[in-house]
Amino acid sequence: MAPAIRLSPATRSLFDEPLAIAVQGLGPRQQVTLRASLRDEKGELFQACAHYQAGDDGELDLARCPALPGGSFSGLEPMGLLWALQPQKPFWRLVKRDVQSPFLVQLEVFEGHGESPGRLLAQAQHERAFLRDGVRRVPVREGRIRATLFLPPGNGPFPGIIDLYGTGGGLPEYRACLLANYGFAVLALAFYSYEDLPKEMKEFHLEYFEEAVNYMLQHTQVKGPGIGLLGHSKGGDLCISMASFLKGITATALINGSVANVGAVLRYKDITIPPLGINPKRIKVGKSGIADIVDALNNPLEGPDRQSFIPLEKAECCFLFIVGQDDHNWKSEFFAVEGSKRLQAHGKEKPEIVCYPGAGHYIEPPFFPMCAASMHLLFGKPVMWGGQPKAHCEAQIDAWQQIQAFFRKHLTGKPSGTSSKL
C-alpha cells in the first residue's frame, strides 16, 4: 500500500480547532520529513517541517509519535506543523483578511531527514475555515459606525461583545468571527485607518465607541442588559476607557492591554486624557536591526504621566487581564497589577489576572503561529513582540478558553467548567 496522509476532520476544520494528522503505509521505522505550507492572501508563504520515524507497523500518528530534533520543533506536538509555521519573508505576520474564505494548508511527506527534501511520498490539502456553517456576517454602516457584526446560528438573543484590535488599524474580523462560532454576537469595530474613519492615530473621541455600544445594546439579537468588551494592545486601553466612562458594559477582557491611554489623545465630552509619554532613548536596537521597545513608555504612576492613567475605578464591570509575561511591546503585567491595585483601592472587585510565562504580545486565537517580530506602524521599524513558540501556542489555547468562560459567566450568568492549567 502506498503511503497516505490521514486527517481528522478529513477536509475542513475551524482554524482554532485541533487537527489530527497521521501517515500510513510507510516502511517499518522509516525516516520521513513532514512539511506544512500555507500561503496568506497576499501570497506570502509560511512553512514548518519536522523529522519523524514511523512505528514498527509503518504507521506515524503525530499524537503518539514525537518529532525528532532538526526540524521546526521536536517532541510530542500533534499540532506543531501548524503552530510552528514561519513566514519565508522576514517580519511578516499571519493575519486573515477575508474570513469568508479558508486558509489552505498543504501537507507533504518526504523520504529521509536530509537538508533538502527527499522523494515526495504523499501529500494532502486541508481547509482551515473561520466561519462555522450558519454564522451570519453583517457589515454595519450605521451613523459613524464602521464595523462587522457576526451572529451565531439560531434564534437569539445572544450575549454581545465588541472586539477591538490594536495600532494596526483597519477592520480585522477573524477573532470576532471565531468567537461568534461559540454562541456570541460579536461586533468587530474599526476605529481608524478604515474607509472614512481618521487615517492616523492622533485623537480618538469616545462618543464614536459609545455609538457602537448603543448599537449593540439596542440590537434585537443581543441579550442585555449589558455587553462585553474584548481588546488587544491599543484596543485594550480603549476598552478600559469605554468601561470607565460608558454605560451598559458588564465585562471587559484585555489581552496585553494598558491601563494608561497610549498613542493618541482621548476625548469624551469635556474630559481629555493625554497619551502616556514615550522616551525614544530607551528603545534598544540589536544587531539584527529589530527594536526592543518594552522600556519606551513612561511610568503612568509618576509626574505628569499620571494624567494618562485611565480612571478604571469608575467602571461598573468585571475585568479579565490576559498577560503574556514575555511581552516586549510594553509591560503588560505591570499594567494589569497596577489596574488591580487601583480597582481594589477604590473598593472595587479584584480583577481576574491570568499570566502566561513565555507568551509574547500577540496572543491570538489558537494555532496562529507566533509572530516574534514585525513592522510597527508607529515606530516605522521592525520591533520584537516576545514569546517562545511552544509556550506562546499553549497560552493562546488556554487564553481562548479563559476569555469564553469569562464572558459566558458574566454575560449569561452561566458558569462554565474551565479552569486554567497554568
N, C-alpha and C positions, 0 to 999 in steps of 0.2 A: 504493500500500500504506500502511495506517495505521501510525503509529509504534507500536513494541512494545519492551518490555524483555526482554532475553535474559540469563538467569542460568545459570551453570555452577558447581556442580551446580544442576539446574533448580529443584527444590522444597525440598530439605532438605540441610543440611550441618552438620558439627560446629562448635560455637561457636569453637573455636581453629583452624579451617581457613580458608584463603583462599576468597573467593567472587568469581568473575569476573562483572563487570557490564557490559553493553553495551546501547545503544539503536539500533534500526534503523528505517528508514522515515521519517527526518527529511528536511527540505529541505536542499539543499547549503548548508553553512556556517551552518545555522540555529542561533540562540542559544536555549539552554534552561537551565532550573534543575532540578537533580535534588534530591530531598528523601528522606531516610530517616527513618522514625519507628518507635519501639518503646515499648510500654508494659510496665512491670515488673509483678510480681504484686500490687503494691499499687495499680496503676492509674496510677502516675506516668509522665508522657510524657517520652521522650528524643528529641531531633531533631538532625539535621545537614542542611545543604544546601550545594550547590556550583554555580557557574556554569560552563557548558561551551559550546563551539561545535562543531557536527558537522563532519565532514570534507566534502570536495567531493562525496562519494558519498552523503551523508546518513547515514553511519554514525558512531556515537560509542562507542568502546571505551575504558573507563576505564584499561585497561592501557597504552594508547598515547596517550591524549589528556590533556593537562594541564588541571587546573581553573584557571579564570581568577580573578583577585583578586575579593574581595567576598563570598565565602561563608564556610563554617566552616573551610575550608582552601584552599590553592592549590597548583599544581604537579602533578606526576605522582604520584597517590596512588590506586592501584587499590582500596584498602580504606578510603579516607578517610571515606566515608559511614558506615562502622561505627565506626572508632576515634574519630571526631570527635563522636559522639553526645553531647549535653549535656542534663542534666535541665532541664525547664522550671520545676521547683521548686528554689529555692536550697538548697545544701548537701545534696543528695541523691545517694547513691552507687548505682550499678547493682550489685545482687547477685542471685544466682539462689537462690531458696529451695527450690523443688521441681525437682530435677534430672530427674525423670521426664517433665516436660513441656518442650517447646522454647519459646524466645522467638520471637515472630512479628514479623518486620521488614516494614514496608510501604515500598515504593519508588514514588515518583511522579515524573513528568516534566512540567514546566510550561513554557509558552511564555515566552520572554524572560528578562531579568535584572532585572525590576523589584523594588521594595521588597516589594510584596505579590505573591503568586503570580499568574501569568497563567493562560491557559486550560489545563486538565488535558489532556495529550496521551496519556499512557499510565500504567498502574500495574501493580504486581505484588506478590505476597506471597512471603515465603521463611521457612522454619523454620530457626532456629539451635538445634540439639539439643546435649545434654550427654552422653547415653549412647549409645555405639555399640551396634548390634544385638549381642545375646549377652552384654553385660556384666551381671553379676548384682549387684543391690543388696540387701545383707543387714543389716537392723537388728540391732545387738548390744546385749543387755542381760544380761551375764554378771557375777555378783558386783556390784561397784560400777561397772563399765564402762558408759558411755553413749556409743555410737558407731555408725557405719555402715561396713560393710566392702564394698568394691567389688572383685569378682573378674572378671578378663578372661575372654573365651570360651575354650573348650578345656580340656584336661586339664592341670592344673598339675603340680607346684607352680610358683608364680610368685615373683619377688623381691618382698619385702614392705616396705611403707613405712607409717609412722604420720604423719599430716598434722595440724598444729595451726595454727589461726588466732590472732588477737590479742585485744585487750581488748574486742572486740565481744561475746564470749561466744557462747552458743548452739552450734549444730552445723552450720556451713557445710559443704556436701558438694561444691560444684561443682568445686573444684580437685582433690579426691581422685578424683572420678569421671572427670574429663577425663584425669587421669594413668593411671587404670585402662584407658582406651581403648588405651594403648600397651603393655599387657602386664605391668603391675604390680598386685599385690594391695595395695590402699591402704585403710587404716583412718582415716576421718575421726573424730577424737576430740574430744568435748566435754569441757571441764574446769570450766566454771562457767556459771551463768545458763541452765541447761537441766534440765528435769524435776526430779529430786530432788537434783541437784548444788547446791553452795553458790550462793546468789543473788548474792553480791558477791565482788570480788577482795580478800579480806583476808589469807588464807593458803592456801597450797597444800601438799599432802602428796605427796611423790614416790612414796610407796607406791601411790597411785592410778595413776600413769603406769607404774609397774613392773608392775602388773596387766595393763595394756594391752600392754606389751612381751611379757610371758609368754604372753598370749593369742595374739599373732602368732607367737611362736617355736614354740608347740605346735600351731598350725593346720596341718592336713594339706595345705592348698592353698598354704602359704607355704614357699618354698625357703630352707633355712638356709644356713650355720649362724647368720648374723646378719641383722638388718633395718636399714632406713634410716629416718631421721627428716627431716621437712621442716617447717620452721616459719617463719611470717612475724611480724614485730614482736614482741609479747609471746610468741607461740608460739615464736619463735626462741630467746629466752633459756631458755624451758622445755626446748627440745630440747637446748641446751648442758648444762643441769643433768642431764637424763636421760643424755646421753652421758658425763658426768663421773662419775656415781655408779652407773649401772645396767649390768648385763652384757648381752651379746647385741646390741650396736649396732655396726654396721660402717661406716656412712656417715651423716653429718649435713649437711644443706643448709639454710642460713639465708637468708631474704630480708629484708634490712634488719632484722636481729636485733641484740640487745645482748649483750655478754659479761658484763654485770653483771645481777644479779637486779633486776627493776623492778616496782614497783606493788603487791607483796604479799610477805609473809614466806614463805619456802620452808623446809619441814621435811623431813628424811629421817632416820629412826631418831633418833640423838642429835645430829644436825647441824642447825643453824639458820643460814640465810643471810638477813640483813635486806635490805629493799629499798633501792635507791640513793636517797639524799636528793634532794628537789626544792626549789628556791627559786622560789616564785611571782613574786618581784620581777623575775626575769629573763624573764618572759613579756611579749612586746610585742604590744599590740593596736592594729591600724591603724584608719584612719577607717571602713573597711568593717565594723568590729566583729569581724573574723576575727583570732584569736590566732596568733602565731608562737611555738611552744613549744620551738624547737630548742635553746635555751640553758637550759631549765628544770632539767634533771637536773644533779646534781653530778658531779664528775670521780671515777670509781672508782679512780683512782691516788693519791688524796690523802686523808690523815687517816682518820677512822673509816669513810668510804665505801669504803675498800679491802676491808672485810668483805663488801661486796656483790659483789665480783668473783668470778665462778664459777670454781672450780678446774679449768678445762678441760684442764689438763695431765694430769689423771687419766684422761682419755678414752682408749679404745683404738680409736678410729675415725679415718677421714679426714674432713676438713671442707671444705665449699664455702661461701664467703660471697658472696652476690649483693648488690651495693651500688648504690643509687641515689645519685649524688653531689649531687643536689638535694633529698635527703630533708630535710623540715622538721619531722619528728616528733622525731627525735633524730639524733645524729652517727654514723650507720651506718658510715661509712668509718673514723672514729676507732676505733670498737669492733672492726671487722674487723682493722685494723692492730695494735691492742693485743693482740687474741687471738692473732694470728700471732706477735708478739714473744714472748708468754708460752709458746706451744707450743714455739717454737724454743729458747728459753732453757732448757727442760726436756728438750731433746734429741728432741723430737717432730717428725714430718714437717710441713713448711711447708704450711699450708692453701692451697687454690685461692681466690683473691680475684678476682672479676670485677666491674669497676666500670663504671657507665654514666653518663656525663655527661648532664645534662638529664632524668634519671629521678627521680621523686619516691618517696614512701614506699610507696604501694600498688602494688607491681609484681605484677600479676595474670597469669593466663594470657592468651595473645594475644587481641587485639581487644576486651578490656574497655576502655571509654573511660576515660581518665584522670580521676580524681577530684581536683580541685585543692584543695577544702576541704569538710569535712563536720563534723557534730557529733562531739565526742569525749566518750565516756561518762565518763571520769574527770574531765575538766575542766569538763564541763557547758556548753560553748560551742563554736561552730564554730572549728576550727583548720585552718591551711593544711598540706597534705601535700607540696607542692612538685611540681616536674616541668614540662616543656614538652611539650604533647600529642604532637607528631610523634616527638621523641626518646624520650619515655616509651613510646610504642607500639612503636618499634623495639627498645627494651630488653626489653619483655615478650616479643616474638617470639624474641629471642636467648636470654634467660634460660631460657625454657621448654625450648629445645634443650639448653642447658648442664646444667640440672637432670636431664633424662632421661639424657644422656650420662654424667653423674657417677654416677647410681645404676646404670646399666647396667654401667659399668666396675667398680664396687666390690661390687655385689650379685650379678652373674652372671659376672664375670671376663672379659666380652667388651668390648673397647674398641669404641666406635662412632666413626665418622669425622667428628665435628663439631668445628669449631674456631671460636672467637669471631671475629666480624667487627669487633669493637670493640677 
